């Protein structure tokens, strides 16, 4: 993954509404969540929700699947883990770095 791709993912997570959507999806685990439930829980207009979902799908943070008439959203845990790993992969590597207990 290029640094530009990673920056795009991190950028999408920098918007409060998109962060709320992702947190809502993470709470659902691998079960996913119907788009209508996300809209109700976050109390946002459908067009706004669609815009934010499309942006996160574009960078691979979430995916959608249709089941009959219901559109479900799912967290792409692999992509989310790539973001975390990218941010942590060089933790404490400097010569004068004091090792942390969490990495």
Secondary structure, 3 states (H helix, E strand, C coil): CCHHHHHHHHHHHCCHHHHHHHHHHHHHHHHCEEHHHHHHHHCCCHHHHHHHHHHHHHCCCEEEEEECCEEEEEECHHHHHHHHHHHHCCCCCCCCCCCCCCC
